[in-house]
Amino acid sequence: MNEEDYLGYEEGNEYTQIDEQQLESTLKKWCDEAYELLQEEGLRISNEADRAQALLALRRMLGLFIEQEEYEKCTLVKQILEKNFKSNSDLTPLFDYRTL
């Protein structure tokens, strides 16, 4: 990934404010890329801090995929959540990405 792939990048290393549509489009792209990695490699977690971040990211992905009605993707994300996180973890979808 190069600098141009980052959100808000413009030539000359200047970052600009992005609008809501750009943010939603970029979030969707990142979730689709993460989904492809999960399909190919599964979930890899190296430490507890990564575990907490992965749980949060997967819950947000699940929320996005539900909202986008991409139920095949929801199935895989839900299976990964159930397999890799303790039963006392909150595995419900998060929709807070809308306000991030």
N, CA, C and O atoms as CSV, one atom per row, in Angstrom:
chain,resi,resn,atom,element,x,y,z
A,1,MET,N,N,0.853,-1.173,0.000
A,1,MET,CA,C,0.000,0.000,0.000
A,1,MET,C,C,0.899,1.237,0.000
A,1,MET,O,O,1.880,1.288,0.742
A,2,ASN,N,N,0.577,2.217,-0.813
A,2,ASN,CA,C,1.371,3.423,-0.826
A,2,ASN,C,C,0.577,4.589,-0.229
A,2,ASN,O,O,-0.592,4.434,0.124
A,3,GLU,N,N,1.211,5.743,-0.121
A,3,GLU,CA,C,0.573,6.879,0.542
A,3,GLU,C,C,-0.731,7.300,-0.111
A,3,GLU,O,O,-1.640,7.774,0.571
A,4,GLU,N,N,-0.835,7.134,-1.421
A,4,GLU,CA,C,-2.043,7.554,-2.116
A,4,GLU,C,C,-3.266,6.738,-1.706
A,4,GLU,O,O,-4.401,7.157,-1.932
A,5,ASP,N,N,-3.033,5.572,-1.104
A,5,ASP,CA,C,-4.142,4.725,-0.689
A,5,ASP,C,C,-4.771,5.195,0.620
A,5,ASP,O,O,-5.859,4.746,0.983
A,6,TYR,N,N,-4.100,6.085,1.321
A,6,TYR,CA,C,-4.626,6.547,2.593
A,6,TYR,C,C,-5.710,7.585,2.390
A,6,TYR,O,O,-5.679,8.368,1.440
A,7,LEU,N,N,-6.656,7.576,3.290
A,7,LEU,CA,C,-7.813,8.451,3.232
A,7,LEU,C,C,-7.407,9.916,3.335
A,7,LEU,O,O,-6.674,10.289,4.251
A,8,GLY,N,N,-7.866,10.740,2.418
A,8,GLY,CA,C,-7.622,12.164,2.470
A,8,GLY,C,C,-6.296,12.599,1.886
A,8,GLY,O,O,-5.931,13.769,2.000
A,9,TYR,N,N,-5.560,11.681,1.260
A,9,TYR,CA,C,-4.248,12.023,0.717
A,9,TYR,C,C,-4.377,12.841,-0.556
A,9,TYR,O,O,-5.227,12.569,-1.404
A,10,GLU,N,N,-3.537,13.827,-0.672
A,10,GLU,CA,C,-3.411,14.574,-1.921
A,10,GLU,C,C,-1.945,14.743,-2.231
A,10,GLU,O,O,-1.110,14.643,-1.333
A,11,GLU,N,N,-1.611,14.999,-3.487
A,11,GLU,CA,C,-0.210,15.210,-3.889
A,11,GLU,C,C,0.430,16.244,-2.987
A,11,GLU,O,O,-0.218,17.183,-2.526
A,12,GLY,N,N,1.697,16.055,-2.750
A,12,GLY,CA,C,2.421,16.992,-1.916
A,12,GLY,C,C,2.273,16.699,-0.435
A,12,GLY,O,O,2.574,17.549,0.403
A,13,ASN,N,N,1.807,15.485,-0.104
A,13,ASN,CA,C,1.651,15.049,1.288
A,13,ASN,C,C,0.688,15.907,2.094
A,13,ASN,O,O,0.817,16.000,3.315
A,14,GLU,N,N,-0.257,16.521,1.440
A,14,GLU,CA,C,-1.256,17.297,2.154
A,14,GLU,C,C,-2.515,16.462,2.296
A,14,GLU,O,O,-2.921,15.757,1.371
A,15,TYR,N,N,-3.116,16.552,3.451
A,15,TYR,CA,C,-4.338,15.807,3.712
A,15,TYR,C,C,-5.505,16.772,3.770
A,15,TYR,O,O,-5.392,17.868,4.318
A,16,THR,N,N,-6.611,16.363,3.209
A,16,THR,CA,C,-7.775,17.237,3.148
A,16,THR,C,C,-8.937,16.605,3.892
A,16,THR,O,O,-8.942,15.411,4.191
A,17,GLN,N,N,-9.903,17.430,4.176
A,17,GLN,CA,C,-11.134,16.951,4.796
A,17,GLN,C,C,-11.881,16.111,3.763
A,17,GLN,O,O,-11.949,16.491,2.594
A,18,ILE,N,N,-12.432,14.998,4.169
A,18,ILE,CA,C,-13.200,14.170,3.239
A,18,ILE,C,C,-14.671,14.245,3.602
A,18,ILE,O,O,-15.025,14.513,4.750
A,19,ASP,N,N,-15.512,14.010,2.628
A,19,ASP,CA,C,-16.941,14.054,2.918
A,19,ASP,C,C,-17.434,12.673,3.351
A,19,ASP,O,O,-16.716,11.676,3.268
A,20,GLU,N,N,-18.660,12.654,3.805
A,20,GLU,CA,C,-19.247,11.433,4.348
A,20,GLU,C,C,-19.311,10.306,3.318
A,20,GLU,O,O,-19.102,9.143,3.662
A,21,GLN,N,N,-19.592,10.633,2.080
A,21,GLN,CA,C,-19.679,9.624,1.020
A,21,GLN,C,C,-18.313,8.992,0.760
A,21,GLN,O,O,-18.221,7.780,0.567
A,22,GLN,N,N,-17.253,9.799,0.754
A,22,GLN,CA,C,-15.897,9.269,0.570
A,22,GLN,C,C,-15.529,8.351,1.728
A,22,GLN,O,O,-14.930,7.295,1.526
A,23,LEU,N,N,-15.889,8.758,2.942
A,23,LEU,CA,C,-15.580,7.956,4.116
A,23,LEU,C,C,-16.294,6.611,4.056
A,23,LEU,O,O,-15.692,5.571,4.325
A,24,GLU,N,N,-17.569,6.630,3.707
A,24,GLU,CA,C,-18.338,5.392,3.605
A,24,GLU,C,C,-17.757,4.472,2.529
A,24,GLU,O,O,-17.638,3.265,2.734
A,25,SER,N,N,-17.404,5.045,1.398
A,25,SER,CA,C,-16.823,4.273,0.304
A,25,SER,C,C,-15.492,3.645,0.715
A,25,SER,O,O,-15.227,2.485,0.401
A,26,THR,N,N,-14.671,4.400,1.408
A,26,THR,CA,C,-13.371,3.897,1.851
A,26,THR,C,C,-13.541,2.818,2.911
A,26,THR,O,O,-12.847,1.802,2.878
A,27,LEU,N,N,-14.454,3.028,3.846
A,27,LEU,CA,C,-14.716,2.021,4.873
A,27,LEU,C,C,-15.181,0.719,4.235
A,27,LEU,O,O,-14.734,-0.361,4.622
A,28,LYS,N,N,-16.068,0.820,3.268
A,28,LYS,CA,C,-16.564,-0.372,2.563
A,28,LYS,C,C,-15.411,-1.094,1.866
A,28,LYS,O,O,-15.323,-2.321,1.918
A,29,LYS,N,N,-14.536,-0.340,1.220
A,29,LYS,CA,C,-13.386,-0.923,0.536
A,29,LYS,C,C,-12.483,-1.655,1.533
A,29,LYS,O,O,-12.044,-2.775,1.270
A,30,TRP,N,N,-12.210,-1.020,2.676
A,30,TRP,CA,C,-11.354,-1.651,3.693
A,30,TRP,C,C,-11.993,-2.932,4.230
A,30,TRP,O,O,-11.308,-3.936,4.426
A,31,CYS,N,N,-13.291,-2.895,4.464
A,31,CYS,CA,C,-13.982,-4.081,4.974
A,31,CYS,C,C,-13.957,-5.208,3.936
A,31,CYS,O,O,-13.777,-6.373,4.290
A,32,ASP,N,N,-14.134,-4.867,2.676
A,32,ASP,CA,C,-14.068,-5.883,1.623
A,32,ASP,C,C,-12.668,-6.497,1.544
A,32,ASP,O,O,-12.530,-7.706,1.356
A,33,GLU,N,N,-11.633,-5.667,1.687
A,33,GLU,CA,C,-10.258,-6.179,1.676
A,33,GLU,C,C,-10.004,-7.073,2.885
A,33,GLU,O,O,-9.375,-8.124,2.764
A,34,ALA,N,N,-10.487,-6.658,4.037
A,34,ALA,CA,C,-10.326,-7.465,5.246
A,34,ALA,C,C,-11.067,-8.790,5.112
A,34,ALA,O,O,-10.571,-9.830,5.546
A,35,TYR,N,N,-12.252,-8.754,4.511
A,35,TYR,CA,C,-13.027,-9.969,4.293
A,35,TYR,C,C,-12.252,-10.946,3.406
A,35,TYR,O,O,-12.200,-12.142,3.693
A,36,GLU,N,N,-11.653,-10.435,2.332
A,36,GLU,CA,C,-10.869,-11.292,1.444
A,36,GLU,C,C,-9.702,-11.932,2.192
A,36,GLU,O,O,-9.413,-13.113,1.995
A,37,LEU,N,N,-9.034,-11.167,3.043
A,37,LEU,CA,C,-7.939,-11.725,3.853
A,37,LEU,C,C,-8.445,-12.795,4.813
A,37,LEU,O,O,-7.796,-13.824,5.000
A,38,LEU,N,N,-9.596,-12.553,5.416
A,38,LEU,CA,C,-10.174,-13.554,6.320
A,38,LEU,C,C,-10.495,-14.839,5.569
A,38,LEU,O,O,-10.284,-15.935,6.088
A,39,GLN,N,N,-11.000,-14.707,4.357
A,39,GLN,CA,C,-11.300,-15.883,3.543
A,39,GLN,C,C,-10.029,-16.660,3.224
A,39,GLN,O,O,-10.005,-17.888,3.316
A,40,GLU,N,N,-8.983,-15.947,2.853
A,40,GLU,CA,C,-7.746,-16.580,2.412
A,40,GLU,C,C,-6.901,-17.112,3.561
A,40,GLU,O,O,-6.353,-18.211,3.469
A,41,GLU,N,N,-6.790,-16.341,4.645
A,41,GLU,CA,C,-5.831,-16.668,5.694
A,41,GLU,C,C,-6.439,-16.922,7.059
A,41,GLU,O,O,-5.748,-17.389,7.964
A,42,GLY,N,N,-7.710,-16.625,7.221
A,42,GLY,CA,C,-8.312,-16.751,8.535
A,42,GLY,C,C,-7.889,-15.584,9.415
A,42,GLY,O,O,-7.284,-14.620,8.945
A,43,LEU,N,N,-8.215,-15.685,10.686
A,43,LEU,CA,C,-7.898,-14.629,11.636
A,43,LEU,C,C,-6.581,-14.936,12.314
A,43,LEU,O,O,-6.395,-16.030,12.846
A,44,ARG,N,N,-5.674,-13.991,12.301
A,44,ARG,CA,C,-4.371,-14.137,12.969
A,44,ARG,C,C,-4.240,-13.050,14.019
A,44,ARG,O,O,-4.277,-11.859,13.709
A,45,ILE,N,N,-4.088,-13.473,15.258
A,45,ILE,CA,C,-3.978,-12.529,16.365
A,45,ILE,C,C,-2.708,-12.864,17.136
A,45,ILE,O,O,-2.510,-14.002,17.563
A,46,SER,N,N,-1.843,-11.855,17.310
A,46,SER,CA,C,-0.550,-12.130,17.944
A,46,SER,C,C,-0.505,-11.785,19.426
A,46,SER,O,O,0.330,-12.326,20.151
A,47,ASN,N,N,-1.390,-10.889,19.901
A,47,ASN,CA,C,-1.382,-10.549,21.324
A,47,ASN,C,C,-2.760,-10.054,21.762
A,47,ASN,O,O,-3.665,-9.908,20.941
A,48,GLU,N,N,-2.911,-9.800,23.052
A,48,GLU,CA,C,-4.224,-9.422,23.584
A,48,GLU,C,C,-4.710,-8.063,23.077
A,48,GLU,O,O,-5.908,-7.866,22.875
A,49,ALA,N,N,-3.786,-7.135,22.873
A,49,ALA,CA,C,-4.195,-5.827,22.331
A,49,ALA,C,C,-4.766,-6.002,20.928
A,49,ALA,O,O,-5.773,-5.389,20.573
A,50,ASP,N,N,-4.110,-6.847,20.135
A,50,ASP,CA,C,-4.625,-7.130,18.791
A,50,ASP,C,C,-5.971,-7.834,18.856
A,50,ASP,O,O,-6.831,-7.613,18.004
A,51,ARG,N,N,-6.158,-8.678,19.860
A,51,ARG,CA,C,-7.415,-9.405,20.026
A,51,ARG,C,C,-8.574,-8.431,20.238
A,51,ARG,O,O,-9.634,-8.572,19.627
A,52,ALA,N,N,-8.365,-7.456,21.098
A,52,ALA,CA,C,-9.416,-6.468,21.370
A,52,ALA,C,C,-9.728,-5.653,20.116
A,52,ALA,O,O,-10.894,-5.389,19.825
A,53,GLN,N,N,-8.707,-5.257,19.382
A,53,GLN,CA,C,-8.911,-4.488,18.156
A,53,GLN,C,C,-9.595,-5.334,17.081
A,53,GLN,O,O,-10.454,-4.839,16.351
A,54,ALA,N,N,-9.217,-6.597,16.988
A,54,ALA,CA,C,-9.836,-7.494,16.001
A,54,ALA,C,C,-11.318,-7.684,16.313
A,54,ALA,O,O,-12.152,-7.677,15.408
A,55,LEU,N,N,-11.644,-7.853,17.590
A,55,LEU,CA,C,-13.043,-8.016,17.982
A,55,LEU,C,C,-13.851,-6.787,17.573
A,55,LEU,O,O,-14.933,-6.912,17.000
A,56,LEU,N,N,-13.329,-5.616,17.865
A,56,LEU,CA,C,-14.014,-4.378,17.511
A,56,LEU,C,C,-14.178,-4.255,15.999
A,56,LEU,O,O,-15.261,-3.918,15.519
A,57,ALA,N,N,-13.122,-4.523,15.253
A,57,ALA,CA,C,-13.174,-4.419,13.785
A,57,ALA,C,C,-14.165,-5.413,13.195
A,57,ALA,O,O,-14.936,-5.065,12.300
A,58,LEU,N,N,-14.150,-6.643,13.687
A,58,LEU,CA,C,-15.062,-7.664,13.162
A,58,LEU,C,C,-16.521,-7.324,13.459
A,58,LEU,O,O,-17.396,-7.548,12.622
A,59,ARG,N,N,-16.783,-6.784,14.646
A,59,ARG,CA,C,-18.154,-6.389,14.984
A,59,ARG,C,C,-18.624,-5.249,14.086
A,59,ARG,O,O,-19.785,-5.215,13.679
A,60,ARG,N,N,-17.723,-4.316,13.776
A,60,ARG,CA,C,-18.081,-3.222,12.870
A,60,ARG,C,C,-18.282,-3.734,11.451
A,60,ARG,O,O,-19.204,-3.305,10.757
A,61,MET,N,N,-17.415,-4.657,11.015
A,61,MET,CA,C,-17.587,-5.254,9.688
A,61,MET,C,C,-18.934,-5.947,9.597
A,61,MET,O,O,-19.642,-5.818,8.599
A,62,LEU,N,N,-19.283,-6.681,10.641
A,62,LEU,CA,C,-20.563,-7.387,10.651
A,62,LEU,C,C,-21.713,-6.392,10.517
A,62,LEU,O,O,-22.654,-6.631,9.760
A,63,GLY,N,N,-21.644,-5.291,11.238
A,63,GLY,CA,C,-22.677,-4.266,11.138
A,63,GLY,C,C,-22.787,-3.705,9.727
A,63,GLY,O,O,-23.887,-3.546,9.198
A,64,LEU,N,N,-21.645,-3.407,9.124
A,64,LEU,CA,C,-21.641,-2.870,7.766
A,64,LEU,C,C,-22.213,-3.878,6.775
A,64,LEU,O,O,-23.033,-3.523,5.929
A,65,PHE,N,N,-21.782,-5.132,6.880
A,65,PHE,CA,C,-22.265,-6.147,5.940
A,65,PHE,C,C,-23.760,-6.416,6.119
A,65,PHE,O,O,-24.452,-6.698,5.141
A,66,ILE,N,N,-24.262,-6.334,7.332
A,66,ILE,CA,C,-25.709,-6.470,7.549
A,66,ILE,C,C,-26.431,-5.317,6.858
A,66,ILE,O,O,-27.411,-5.518,6.141
A,67,GLU,N,N,-25.929,-4.109,7.089
A,67,GLU,CA,C,-26.556,-2.931,6.496
A,67,GLU,C,C,-26.509,-2.976,4.969
A,67,GLU,O,O,-27.437,-2.504,4.311
A,68,GLN,N,N,-25.449,-3.533,4.403
A,68,GLN,CA,C,-25.291,-3.629,2.958
A,68,GLN,C,C,-25.992,-4.873,2.392
A,68,GLN,O,O,-25.980,-5.101,1.183
A,69,GLU,N,N,-26.599,-5.669,3.273
A,69,GLU,CA,C,-27.293,-6.908,2.909
A,69,GLU,C,C,-26.368,-7.897,2.194
A,69,GLU,O,O,-26.764,-8.557,1.233
A,70,GLU,N,N,-25.138,-7.984,2.683
A,70,GLU,CA,C,-24.162,-8.936,2.154
A,70,GLU,C,C,-24.083,-10.105,3.141
A,70,GLU,O,O,-23.137,-10.227,3.918
A,71,TYR,N,N,-25.098,-10.951,3.082
A,71,TYR,CA,C,-25.286,-11.969,4.106
A,71,TYR,C,C,-24.252,-13.087,4.044
A,71,TYR,O,O,-23.951,-13.692,5.073
A,72,GLU,N,N,-23.707,-13.375,2.885
A,72,GLU,CA,C,-22.643,-14.377,2.801
A,72,GLU,C,C,-21.434,-13.911,3.607
A,72,GLU,O,O,-20.806,-14.699,4.315
A,73,LYS,N,N,-21.118,-12.635,3.493
A,73,LYS,CA,C,-20.004,-12.077,4.259
A,73,LYS,C,C,-20.328,-12.080,5.749
A,73,LYS,O,O,-19.454,-12.336,6.577
A,74,CYS,N,N,-21.571,-11.798,6.088
A,74,CYS,CA,C,-21.990,-11.825,7.492
A,74,CYS,C,C,-21.756,-13.207,8.094
A,74,CYS,O,O,-21.299,-13.326,9.231
A,75,THR,N,N,-22.069,-14.240,7.334
A,75,THR,CA,C,-21.925,-15.614,7.825
A,75,THR,C,C,-20.482,-15.911,8.195
A,75,THR,O,O,-20.222,-16.446,9.273
A,76,LEU,N,N,-19.541,-15.576,7.323
A,76,LEU,CA,C,-18.133,-15.833,7.614
A,76,LEU,C,C,-17.655,-15.033,8.817
A,76,LEU,O,O,-16.977,-15.577,9.689
A,77,VAL,N,N,-17.996,-13.750,8.877
A,77,VAL,CA,C,-17.559,-12.909,9.996
A,77,VAL,C,C,-18.133,-13.444,11.308
A,77,VAL,O,O,-17.423,-13.510,12.311
A,78,LYS,N,N,-19.392,-13.819,11.307
A,78,LYS,CA,C,-20.022,-14.357,12.516
A,78,LYS,C,C,-19.345,-15.665,12.951
A,78,LYS,O,O,-19.116,-15.876,14.142
A,79,GLN,N,N,-19.028,-16.534,11.999
A,79,GLN,CA,C,-18.328,-17.782,12.326
A,79,GLN,C,C,-16.962,-17.504,12.943
A,79,GLN,O,O,-16.572,-18.162,13.907
A,80,ILE,N,N,-16.245,-16.550,12.405
A,80,ILE,CA,C,-14.929,-16.205,12.943
A,80,ILE,C,C,-15.060,-15.625,14.342
A,80,ILE,O,O,-14.262,-15.947,15.222
A,81,LEU,N,N,-16.045,-14.783,14.556
A,81,LEU,CA,C,-16.277,-14.232,15.895
A,81,LEU,C,C,-16.558,-15.347,16.896
A,81,LEU,O,O,-15.959,-15.381,17.971
A,82,GLU,N,N,-17.459,-16.253,16.553
A,82,GLU,CA,C,-17.841,-17.331,17.471
A,82,GLU,C,C,-16.693,-18.293,17.741
A,82,GLU,O,O,-16.573,-18.816,18.849
A,83,LYS,N,N,-15.859,-18.528,16.756
A,83,LYS,CA,C,-14.750,-19.470,16.894
A,83,LYS,C,C,-13.588,-18.894,17.703
A,83,LYS,O,O,-12.925,-19.626,18.439
A,84,ASN,N,N,-13.335,-17.592,17.573
A,84,ASN,CA,C,-12.116,-17.008,18.109
A,84,ASN,C,C,-12.274,-16.163,19.371
A,84,ASN,O,O,-11.279,-15.739,19.960
A,85,PHE,N,N,-13.503,-15.917,19.786
A,85,PHE,CA,C,-13.690,-15.064,20.953
A,85,PHE,C,C,-14.531,-15.786,22.000
A,85,PHE,O,O,-15.447,-16.544,21.679
A,86,LYS,N,N,-14.196,-15.532,23.238
A,86,LYS,CA,C,-14.856,-16.198,24.363
A,86,LYS,C,C,-16.355,-15.919,24.343
A,86,LYS,O,O,-16.825,-14.908,23.821
A,87,SER,N,N,-17.068,-16.846,24.924
A,87,SER,CA,C,-18.525,-16.722,24.930
A,87,SER,C,C,-19.000,-15.512,25.737
A,87,SER,O,O,-20.124,-15.048,25.545
A,88,ASN,N,N,-18.147,-14.990,26.647
A,88,ASN,CA,C,-18.559,-13.819,27.414
A,88,ASN,C,C,-18.251,-12.505,26.678
A,88,ASN,O,O,-18.538,-11.424,27.192
A,89,SER,N,N,-17.673,-12.602,25.490
A,89,SER,CA,C,-17.427,-11.407,24.676
A,89,SER,C,C,-18.722,-11.002,23.988
A,89,SER,O,O,-19.540,-11.847,23.625
A,90,ASP,N,N,-18.894,-9.709,23.817
A,90,ASP,CA,C,-20.057,-9.216,23.078
A,90,ASP,C,C,-19.773,-9.387,21.590
A,90,ASP,O,O,-18.869,-8.748,21.052
A,91,LEU,N,N,-20.531,-10.235,20.933
A,91,LEU,CA,C,-20.318,-10.519,19.518
A,91,LEU,C,C,-21.375,-9.878,18.627
A,91,LEU,O,O,-21.460,-10.186,17.438
A,92,THR,N,N,-22.172,-8.994,19.195
A,92,THR,CA,C,-23.231,-8.355,18.414
A,92,THR,C,C,-22.639,-7.357,17.419
A,92,THR,O,O,-21.575,-6.788,17.663
A,93,PRO,N,N,-23.324,-7.148,16.306
A,93,PRO,CA,C,-22.834,-6.195,15.307
A,93,PRO,C,C,-22.776,-4.782,15.880
A,93,PRO,O,O,-23.603,-4.394,16.705
A,94,LEU,N,N,-21.798,-4.035,15.431
A,94,LEU,CA,C,-21.689,-2.615,15.812
A,94,LEU,C,C,-22.017,-1.766,14.591
A,94,LEU,O,O,-21.583,-2.048,13.475
A,95,PHE,N,N,-22.785,-0.733,14.835
A,95,PHE,CA,C,-23.134,0.204,13.776
A,95,PHE,C,C,-22.564,1.586,14.064
A,95,PHE,O,O,-22.953,2.567,13.429
A,96,ASP,N,N,-21.638,1.664,15.027
A,96,ASP,CA,C,-21.071,2.956,15.400
A,96,ASP,C,C,-20.113,3.513,14.361
A,96,ASP,O,O,-19.692,4.665,14.471
A,97,TYR,N,N,-19.759,2.725,13.357
A,97,TYR,CA,C,-18.885,3.219,12.299
A,97,TYR,C,C,-19.517,4.393,11.573
A,97,TYR,O,O,-18.820,5.184,10.937
A,98,ARG,N,N,-20.823,4.507,11.667
A,98,ARG,CA,C,-21.536,5.608,11.005
A,98,ARG,C,C,-21.128,6.967,11.579
A,98,ARG,O,O,-21.188,7.987,10.891
A,99,THR,N,N,-20.714,6.965,12.842
A,99,THR,CA,C,-20.394,8.221,13.518
A,99,THR,C,C,-18.900,8.410,13.734
A,99,THR,O,O,-18.491,9.387,14.362
A,100,LEU,N,N,-18.078,7.501,13.227
A,100,LEU,CA,C,-16.635,7.620,13.425
A,100,LEU,C,C,-16.037,8.677,12.527
A,100,LEU,O,O,-14.829,8.908,12.566
